[in-house]
Each structure stands twice: as C-alpha cells, then as structure tokens.
Amino acid sequence: MSNSHRYSRDESEAQRLDRNFGEQLQELRIVQAGVQILFAFLLTIPFQQRFTTLTDLQRGIYITTLLSVAISTLVFMAPVAMHRILFRQGLKDYVVRHTDTLIGTGLFFLVVGILGGVVLVLDVVLSNTTAFWIGVALAVLAVALWVVLPLMQRRGRRPADPDDQQKRGSSPT
C-alpha cells in the first residue's frame, strides 16, 4: 500500500492526543481485568494446603510470577494516576508518550506472569521438562503475536510525515 492511500486523519495535535489517550485507556481496560484476576488468584495460592509441598524451583517460579503480575498491575494503573495528578496541566503529550511506554512495560511483565503461572501449574501437574517446553512454546507464541506480527506489518512502511514522528516520539495512530 502506498503512502498516498494510507489511512489518515485531519485533526489538530490536541485532538490527536485526546484520541490517542482514549485508545490507550481502552487498551488498559482490556488488560487490567485479566491482570487483576490473575493477581487475585496468585495471592490465594499460598493459603492452600498443598503450597507447602512445592519444591524450591516451584516456589521460585511462583515468586517470580507473583512479582511480575504485581509489577504489571502497578504499571498498568500508573497512567491513570499520572493523568489524575497532571490533569489540566497542559501535559497531555507527556501523559500519552509515557502511557505508551508503560503499556509496553506492563505487557512484558504480564507475559512473564502468564508464562510463569502456566509453567508452575504444568510443573505440578506434569513434569519439569514438559512444563519448561510448553512454557518456551507459549513464549515463542507471545513474541510472535505481540511483537513479530506487528513489526512485520510496520516494516517497510514509512510514517506519513517522518519529521512529525520524531517530534512526537510516538506512533501516528
């Protein structure tokens, strides 16, 4: 697709920032529910009788998973706190730019938490080796869907206005 047929909007910088922040909040709403459910589940595990029978490796996986999901939860909630504190300060560009970074960081810790949770359960139910290889396969799938697929689409496409991209430091969406 050539740049002349690319989707574009006729909007002011303020309108673009408002729209981008609204889209970011929608993304956060989607992931927050899942993260919060996973976090709540992980918080209950140590209170189960069988928790005391975990091996040191399983305990390490659990701790890594719990901390990753806790970090993900905090990172995904940070844009709301940032917006609340900076509301009406004329810093929407700062909020949008940093929210973009926070979402990426939160997704990284979320995938670590998801993989850790699956590996922990599979290690208890099956075996270390099977759990490890399924965890690796899921990690490859996550990277393929969350990173490679979008980057393949982006590769070869030039922003409509590269100078504008550098000034904003964010995507044209």
N, C-alpha and C positions, 0 to 999 in steps of 0.2 A: 504494500500500500504506500503510495507516495505521500509526502508531507502535505500536498495540496488537497488531499482527500481525508486528511486526519480529522478526527473529531475535535472541535474546539468550542470555546465559549466566548461570548462577548460580555465580559464582566469586569468590574473595577477590581483593584487589588483588595479592597475591603470585602467585596462580595466573595472573591475567591477565598480569602482567609476564613470568612464565616462558613462557606460551604465546606472547605477542607476540614475545619474543626468539627463541623456537624458530622461529616463522614467518618472522621476519626472516633468520635463518640459512639457512633453506631457500631464500629468495629469493636470498641471496648465493651459495649453492652453484650455483644455476642460472646466474647471470650470470658468475661467476668463470671457469668453464671456457671460455666463449666469449671473454671478455676476454683470458684468458691465451693462447689460441690466436692471436687477432688480434695481441696484443703480440709473441709469438714470431715470427710471420710478418713483422711490421713491422721487427723487429730484424735480420732476414736480408736485407732488400731492399738496403741499401747495399753489400752484398758481391756483388751481381750485376753483371756486366759492363755491362749496359745502364743502370745507375743513373747513370753519368757523362754520359749523353746527355739527362738530364732538363732541362727548361727551369727558369728561376728560379721561375716560377709553380708548376710541378710539385714542385720542391724545397720551396717554402713550404707547399704542401698536405701533402706528406709530413711535414715537421717538425711542423706543427700536428696532424696525425693521430697521429703517434708520441707527442707530448707529451700529447695528450688521452687516449690509451689508457693511457699510463704513469700519469697522474693518476687515471684511473678505476680502474686496478689497485690503486694505493695506497689510494684512498678505500674501495674495496670490502673491502680487507683490514684497514682501521682498526678496525672493530667487534670483530674477533677479538682484536687487540692490546689494545684498550680493555678488553674483557671479561677478558682474561688478567691485566692489571695491576690491575683493580678487583674481581677475583673475591673473593668472601666479605667485601666491604667494606660490604655493605648499600646498594649504589648501583645496583641493577638498574633503577630508574626512570630514572636518569641515562643508563645504557647504552642502554636501549630508546629513549628520547627522541632521543638523539644518533645512534643507529644509523638511525633513521627519516630524519633529515636527511642522513646520509652516503649512504644508498641513493639518495635523490633526486639528490644531487650527483654520485654515481658514474654514475647513468643519464644525466645531462646530458652528462658527458664521454664516456661510451660512445657516445651517439648522434652526437656530434661526430666521434669516431673512426671509427665505421661509415660515416658520410656522407663523411668525408674519404678513407677508403680506396676507397670506390666511385668517388668523383669522380676520384681520382688514376688509378685503373685505366682508367676510361672516357676520361679525357683522353688517356692514352697510346694507347688502342685506337681511339677515335673522334675527337672534336674537343673543343675547349674549350667551345664553345657547347652541344653535346649533353650533355657531362658536367655542365655547370652546371645545365641544365634538369632533367636526371634527378635530380641532387642536390637541387634545390629540391622536386621531386615527392616524393622519399623523405623529405625533412624535413617536408613537409606530412603525409605518411602517418604518420610517427613522432609528430608532435604530435597528430594525430587519434586515434591508437591509445593513446598513452601519457598524454595529458593531457585532451583534449576528451572522449573516451568516458567515462573515469572521472568527470570533473567533471559531465557531463550526468546521470549516474546519481546523483551526490551532490546535485545541485541540487534544491532543493525538499524534500529530506529533512532532517528535524531530528534531531539526536542524541537518544537516549532520555533523557539527562539532561544538558542543556547546562551546568549548573554543574560536573558531573563532568568534562566535556570540557575546560573551562577549567583546572581543577586539574591534569589530567593533561597537557594540551598535546599530545595525540595522538588518533588515531582510536579508535573504540570496539572495533575488532577485536582 
